[in-house]
Amino acid sequence: MRRWNGWGNLHTVYPVPNSAMEYLTKRIGAGSQIPDAQLEEILARLPASRLTPMSLVSQEPQERVFHARGQSLPDWIAMRSGKINTFPDGVAYPNDEEDVRKLLAFASKNEIHVIPYGGGTSVVGHINPLPSAAPTLTINLSRLNRLLDLDETSRLATFEAGVNGPHLEAQLAKHGYTLGHFPQSFELSTLGGWIAARSSGQQSYYYGRIEDLFASGHIETPSGALDLPALPASAAGPDLRQAILGSEGRLGILTQAVVRIQPRPPLETFYGVFFHDWDSGVEAMRQIAQERAPISMARLSNAQETETTLALSGKEALVQWANRGLRLAGYDSRRCLLIFGVTGTPAACAHARRHALQIIRAHGGLFTGQAIGNTWRKSRFLTPYLRNTLWELGYAVDTLETALPWAKVLSAAENIQAALKTALESFNERCLVMAHLSHIYPDGASIYVTFIFRRSVDAEETLARWKALKSAASQAILQCRGTISHQHGVGLDHAVYLEAEKSPLGIELIRQMAYTVDPRGILNPGKLFS
Ligand SMILES: Cc1cc2nc3c(=O)[nH]c(=O)nc-3n(C[C@H](O)[C@H](O)[C@H](O)COP(=O)(O)OP(=O)(O)OC[C@H]3O[C@@H](n4cnc5c(N)ncnc54)[C@H](O)[C@@H]3O)c2cc1C
């Protein structure tokens, strides 16, 4: 059963040991347990639906509350404090494309705002209804989850777009294939959401980002349907797939997507490496990417993230033992952990590992074998549950990310973290900040930053702290000319920063595309652009 006010499955718990609490207390102060609002209280205050009845639409109160917010930190603050000021007026679960068409016609006729909803895992406010005189209908696409066609000759699979990660992979696995798209939200996020928010999987270095995997699709809009053909390549004008990628529900509802698949790899192994410091680790990552060493993923944590990951792991004795060994080997507190993976045939994996290790060793990296990599593999989709536990202990955890050319990676990582570290001074609070390189490319990398701060008993105050942090980090990203998002999308929280990246004319182009398919502006208004 899914949690309505936090991450994931209600019964999955990620415990935090006492030593980890001592670690956090020392760095940012003791957290206090603040009770959450009860679902019943929220249901009791739910405003009446403004929708006229329609056979496909439920106005059931619980459905409306469960679809009110996603997974951003402001969303969490709203859900946990009960201070949710907007709800969808109704929720529909279409069973097929025909239902989607009927719902769009109903919405167009009655001037109803429509929010396409995949897994609701957005971390930037994508699926939140906004205050408006018009009613809002959320269209949950989870029943559109079937594999419709498998073209093994071309290695193309056609799925209904509401399919979530595990269900998509299970349907492909039956035929011996994989898509290989594994965002950390894999458990709940959907194919349509990945495409609409330009998602990136943890192993996209090997399998490709969603824009590489999305071959074509069928989109229903208030102005009719758009059917894009699946072509290996085309020089026939601008690529409309690219417009759908990142369209965040504003250009229509993606009902089907054709994706590029691969045979399931015979072997996949993950390894741990320690570097003496961040700079040498980053240099090694750059060389790996520029020599196109055929690994399948790389995640390089900075010293703070390395220390915090070990402290929160709950394996106190093992960590102490490892720390002693590392110090003896000359890897002091500046050490940085790299996890890298290899995927493919045994021969390809051996070749990739050899190539990566040659570069890693040239930069002073200490190869520690598979133990750390195996732990990462086991917990890769579990780590988000830590956010639930820490929240309940009084701490808010959030993440943000950017991507920039290699020449700017070191300075940008420093500037963004420095901005976060001082952002709470006026609140007399501290913030624990850490970063890793999450994705590497020949010309640059993605910097992924995690920050932890104390919650206040006053939800407004917690929100004010978050706003100060988010604004400081976003300004720092803009100053470095990084993208405001490498993989989370724009939604509400990044919309104000988009013009700096796209230019006013670029925003106008996007706006005009949306106007063409949706002249009344009913599709997810306020997201991506205003
Ligand atoms: C714990 C956690 C970890 C995460 N890790 C990653 C990660 O590793 N990589 C990554 O890229 N992201 C990550 N995310 C962010 C999020 O999972 C992605 O943005 C994901 O692509 C959203 O998919 P979804 O199905 O949940 O979409 P939703 O959140 O439901 O919707 C996102 C946007 O897509 C639109 N949309 C959804 N489906 C359709 C459709 N069929 N047609 C048209 N529009 C549609 C919605 O209207 C909305 O604007 C993470 C989020 C969380 C909470």
The ligand as a Gaussian input file, in Angstrom:
#p B3LYP/6-31G(d) Opt

LIG

0 1
 C       12.809000       9.521000      -4.454000
 C       12.869000      10.068000      -5.839000
 C       13.928000       9.740000      -6.660000
 C       13.987000      10.250000      -7.955000
 N       15.025000       9.871000      -8.752000
 C       15.054000      10.289000     -10.030000
 C       16.092000       9.860000     -10.908000
 O       16.984000       9.095000     -10.531000
 N       16.065000      10.308000     -12.181000
 C       15.073000      11.122000     -12.633000
 O       15.079000      11.461000     -13.801000
 N       14.100000      11.556000     -11.822000
 C       14.048000      11.161000     -10.549000
 N       13.043000      11.583000      -9.732000
 C       12.025000      12.518000     -10.237000
 C       10.790000      11.837000     -10.873000
 O       10.710000      10.496000     -10.505000
 C       10.864000      11.959000     -12.383000
 O       10.627000      13.315000     -12.746000
 C        9.877000      11.078000     -13.153000
 O       10.158000      11.188000     -14.518000
 C        8.427000      11.418000     -12.905000
 O        7.638000      10.346000     -13.392000
 P        6.137000      10.134000     -12.903000
 O        5.576000       9.029000     -13.689000
 O        6.081000      10.003000     -11.439000
 O        5.482000      11.489000     -13.381000
 P        4.573000      12.509000     -12.567000
 O        5.299000      12.997000     -11.371000
 O        3.237000      11.925000     -12.360000
 O        4.459000      13.677000     -13.629000
 C        5.573000      14.416000     -14.014000
 C        5.182000      15.324000     -15.190000
 O        4.918000      14.521000     -16.330000
 C        3.588000      14.735000     -16.817000
 N        3.109000      13.429000     -17.271000
 C        3.140000      12.253000     -16.619000
 N        2.661000      11.277000     -17.398000
 C        2.306000      11.863000     -18.574000
 C        1.746000      11.384000     -19.791000
 N        1.465000      10.092000     -19.983000
 N        1.500000      12.282000     -20.781000
 C        1.805000      13.588000     -20.629000
 N        2.339000      14.086000     -19.500000
 C        2.590000      13.225000     -18.493000
 C        2.817000      15.283000     -15.637000
 O        1.736000      16.071000     -16.050000
 C        3.890000      16.110000     -14.951000
 O        3.992000      17.366000     -15.555000
 C       12.961000      11.109000      -8.421000
 C       11.888000      11.418000      -7.592000
 C       11.833000      10.909000      -6.313000
 C       10.675000      11.243000      -5.442000

